[in-house]
Amino acid sequence: MEDYSDFLDYPFYGEASVERGSTLLVVEDNNRKSYFMCGEDNWDSFAGRNLVDISLEAGFVYERIIQLLVTDGFLPITVIPDDIRYIITTHCHEKKFECYDTQRKVDLDPCQMMTHLELEHSGVGPTLYEVIKSNHFADNSKLTDEEWGEYYRQREEEKKWWPVYPIDLKNPKVLTPIQVEHGEQLFKKLEEFIETQDENNDCAPEICITQNWKISVDFGGWRNDSDVVRSALCVMCQDEETGQFYLDKDYLMQCIPYLEDELAENADEENEEEGLTKRDRRFDLEYNFSNAVISYLDKNCPENTLITLDTSTNSCHLSTHVSEFENENIKLFQPEDFIERRLGWKPSPDHHKITELAKTLIP
């Protein structure tokens, strides 16, 4: 069975272009019922898949589903509006879902909002069945209240925005004249761009800085490999009360040394023999090593399996026959050392550790 987790985060894009109408979410557990509508941060088009996702995550525990719906921005209601088009229900005690189209008076798949016959001939996925079979939350139904509390705390912590750079305005770095010049240049560009935007536009622009400090601010486009491309939020402050981002010159100026370091990191001269920069070789290593870890997880390999890395080619393989690799270019690693485990989630590659390994091997 394929892993459809990406679709849960980035749902089938075709849905967003269809006007679907208001959606009512119902959480039912024997004689208890709660009703929710989509809030400002939710789309009716994806409400069915969101409810499936949250119900699986909460292990079909009534109180926990309600907790996640509220914290994810869905609005609890006591009076049901008259203009409801879709009613999507989680039956906690039966661990099943229903989706009903009040206009067409038919049952739908809540993940794709199509009848089962339409879905069968569409080729669109994932279906409800596929999402349930591939879900990451199978163990959460077994969590104790204490374990769930810790899981929920971690979940909310991950949703917080953290500064990209370790800026300390109480102990600011002393900038060189050229760094001050670069800071002034970036601040002016961002200030001019923000002034042209609709105040209701919540999409953050990107800043692109070339090796010779030519700066552009826009919503994306082609970039040179040696550029630094960052969300503008990385040089902005966030208001603790409102959550809104704002431009602060002192804060931005302190980000300049870090941006310069990133530019220097990307400015490696090409290897004359390979035609690759250090950055290219690190990326190849990270990509190949990550694929090896994913294969290890997908194939349920035995405990004595190792990742073999050929440093001359950056190729990675899984093997249980260590004696075959006596070449000095071959390095061996335990896959488990590069796996991240979180409470209630199935294991996944620890890309932070893999990146650090790449920096060690290709300094």
Secondary structure, DSSP 4 states (H G I P E B T S, - for coil): ----HHHHHS--GGGGGS---EEEEEEEETTEEEEEE--TT--GGGHHHHHHHHHHHTTT-HHHHHHHHHHTTPEEESS--TTEEEEEEEETTTTEEEEEETTTTEE-BTTTTB-HHHHHHH-----HHHHHHT-S-GGGGG--HHHHHHHHHHHHHHHS---SS---TTSPPPPPHHHHHHHHHHHHHHHHHHHTS-TT--PPPEEEE-TT--EEEES-----TTSEEEEGGGGSEE-TTT--EE--HHHHHHHHHHHHHHHHHT-PPPPTTT---HHHHHHHHHHHHHHHHHHHHHTT--TT-EEEEETTTTEEEEES-GGG---TTEEEE-GGGGEE--TTS--EE-HHHHHHHHHHH--
